[in-house]
Amino acid sequence: MRRTSRARLRNSEQLPHPIAAAKRPWDARLAHNLVTPLKDSWVTPNHLTTMRLFVGLAAAAAFAPGTYGWSNVAALLLFLSNFLDHADGELARISGKSSRIGHLYDIASDAAVTILTFIAMGVGVAATPSIDVELSPALLGAISGTAIALIFLLRMRKEEVLGKTATQQAYFAGFETEDVLYLLPLVTLCNGIAPFLLAASICAPLFAAWVAIDYWGALRRIRRVPRGVAG
């Protein structure tokens, strides 16, 4: 019965295409249009995931020097990496080339890019003589990146259990909460990496704790569903 309920939740996501498209964020729509020509090609979602990983690692490396120019290059690379993270998922969805290994590879790539990028931001802040931060900037970056990676992981786990509708983010005018990362080029243009990193080191762990509590609460509610009702 429990499996039947979960299947219905997943099936409820199969909205008519015009309605579903209207509810999707702009980056997902753009990624869908760009990868559609690759649907029947030799390109697989794992190819795009690998590209996303390399671009993300390049972004992390560019943050490390801490200079104004390299920080702006890094922000643009991270912008592209985040977009590619949508592209591999869209290709998997429309081509039917999804796999468990690919899913795990995508999760591992997300975690590696996120954690290393924030650590590199901290290294860059520490390398800037004009910025004085009491705590280790690299430690602040590690805390921020790990918390954000944990948020993504818990949301994916909740989606696997309850379906995508259970993890719907705040949505406004075609943008979701996570799209705030696309504003990072503005942060680097304003030379605001240090305050951004400090804010992330405070807010990300708090939000991760809230997501964890919500996730475990959802699991408890599922376990309490009577078998007769679920079946």
RALINGI-V279084 format. One record per backbone hydrogen bond with DSSP energy under -0.5 kcal/mol. NH is the residue of the N-H (numbers start at 1). CO is the residue of the C=O. If there is no record, write none. Layout:
NH&CO ; NH&CO
This chain:
5&1 ; 6&2 ; 7&3 ; 8&4 ; 9&5 ; 10&6 ; 11&7 ; 12&8 ; 13&10 ; 14&11 ; 15&13 ; 19&16 ; 20&16 ; 21&17 ; 22&18 ; 23&19 ; 23&20 ; 24&21 ; 26&174 ; 29&25 ; 30&26 ; 31&27 ; 32&28 ; 33&29 ; 34&30 ; 35&31 ; 36&32 ; 38&35 ; 39&36 ; 41&38 ; 47&44 ; 48&44 ; 49&45 ; 50&46 ; 51&47 ; 52&48 ; 53&49 ; 54&50 ; 55&51 ; 56&52 ; 57&53 ; 58&54 ; 59&55 ; 60&56 ; 61&57 ; 62&58 ; 63&59 ; 64&60 ; 65&61 ; 66&63 ; 71&67 ; 72&68 ; 73&69 ; 74&70 ; 75&71 ; 76&72 ; 77&73 ; 78&74 ; 79&75 ; 80&76 ; 81&77 ; 82&78 ; 83&79 ; 84&80 ; 85&81 ; 86&82 ; 86&83 ; 87&83 ; 88&84 ; 89&85 ; 90&86 ; 91&87 ; 92&88 ; 93&89 ; 94&90 ; 95&91 ; 96&92 ; 98&92 ; 103&99 ; 104&100 ; 105&101 ; 106&102 ; 107&103 ; 108&104 ; 109&105 ; 110&106 ; 111&107 ; 112&108 ; 113&109 ; 114&110 ; 115&111 ; 116&112 ; 117&113 ; 118&114 ; 119&115 ; 120&116 ; 121&117 ; 122&118 ; 123&119 ; 124&120 ; 125&121 ; 126&122 ; 127&123 ; 128&125 ; 129&127 ; 131&128 ; 132&130 ; 133&131 ; 140&136 ; 141&137 ; 142&138 ; 143&139 ; 144&140 ; 145&141 ; 146&142 ; 147&143 ; 148&144 ; 149&145 ; 150&146 ; 151&147 ; 152&148 ; 153&149 ; 154&150 ; 155&151 ; 156&152 ; 157&153 ; 158&154 ; 159&155 ; 160&156 ; 161&157 ; 162&158 ; 163&159 ; 166&163 ; 167&164 ; 168&165 ; 172&175 ; 175&172 ; 177&170 ; 179&176 ; 180&177 ; 181&178 ; 182&179 ; 183&180 ; 184&181 ; 185&182 ; 186&183 ; 187&183 ; 188&184 ; 189&185 ; 190&186 ; 191&188 ; 192&187 ; 196&192 ; 197&193 ; 198&194 ; 199&195 ; 200&196 ; 201&197 ; 202&198 ; 202&199 ; 203&199 ; 204&200 ; 206&202 ; 207&203 ; 208&204 ; 209&205 ; 210&206 ; 211&207 ; 212&208 ; 213&209 ; 214&210 ; 215&211 ; 216&212 ; 217&213 ; 218&214 ; 219&215 ; 220&216 ; 221&217 ; 222&218 ; 223&219 ; 224&220 ; 225&222 ; 230&226 ; 231&227
